[in-house]
């Protein structure tokens, strides 16, 4: 039973992409809501030592959402 759970977790983890790999036109799910990405901007390495990604996306009702995460943050 534990191996089934472990294999399922591996599958879920491998399905996610890093925030820096996303591009305009992709769809992601954040907190159960489906978002359509409009633009992705990447900043240089800052004080924290990692690149940052600024994702501008639209909810189905037309509301714009801006998400800022480290480049290697897992997004689904």
C-alpha positions in Angstrom: 0.0 0.0 0.0 2.8 2.4 0.8 4.4 1.9 -2.6 1.2 2.9 -4.3 1.0 6.2 -2.3 4.7 6.9 -2.9 4.3 6.3 -6.7 1.3 8.6 -6.8 3.2 11.3 -5.0 6.1 11.0 -7.4 3.7 11.3 -10.4 2.1 14.5 -8.9 5.5 16.0 -8.2 6.8 15.2 -11.7 3.7 16.8 -13.3 4.4 20.3 -11.9 6.7 22.7 -13.7 8.9 25.4 -12.3 7.6 28.9 -12.3 10.4 30.0 -14.7 9.4 27.4 -17.3 5.9 28.8 -17.7 5.0 31.0 -20.7 2.2 33.1 -22.0 -0.9 31.0 -23.0 -0.3 28.3 -20.4 -2.9 27.4 -17.9 -2.2 26.8 -14.2 -4.2 25.9 -11.2 -3.7 28.0 -8.0 -5.8 27.3 -4.9 -8.3 25.4 -7.0 -8.8 28.1 -9.6 -7.8 27.7 -13.2 -5.8 30.7 -14.4 -4.8 31.6 -18.0 -1.3 33.2 -18.1 -1.0 36.5 -20.0 2.7 37.3 -19.4 5.8 36.1 -17.6 8.7 38.3 -16.6 11.9 37.1 -15.1 14.1 39.3 -12.9 17.9 39.1 -12.2 19.4 37.4 -9.2 18.7 39.6 -6.1 19.6 39.7 -2.5 18.1 36.3 -1.8 20.3 34.7 -4.4 17.5 33.4 -6.8 15.8 34.8 -9.9 12.2 35.9 -9.4 9.3 35.4 -11.8 6.3 37.7 -12.1 3.3 36.0 -13.6 0.3 38.0 -14.8 -2.8 35.7 -15.2 -6.5 36.0 -15.7 -9.3 34.2 -13.7 -12.3 32.9 -15.7 -14.3 36.0 -14.5 -11.8 38.4 -16.1 -10.0 39.4 -12.9 -6.2 39.9 -13.2 -3.9 38.1 -10.7 -0.2 38.8 -10.3 1.9 36.1 -8.7 5.6 36.6 -7.8 7.6 33.5 -7.0 11.2 32.3 -7.1 12.2 30.9 -10.5 12.4 27.3 -9.2 9.1 27.4 -7.4 6.9 24.4 -8.4 3.7 25.5 -10.2 0.9 23.2 -11.5 
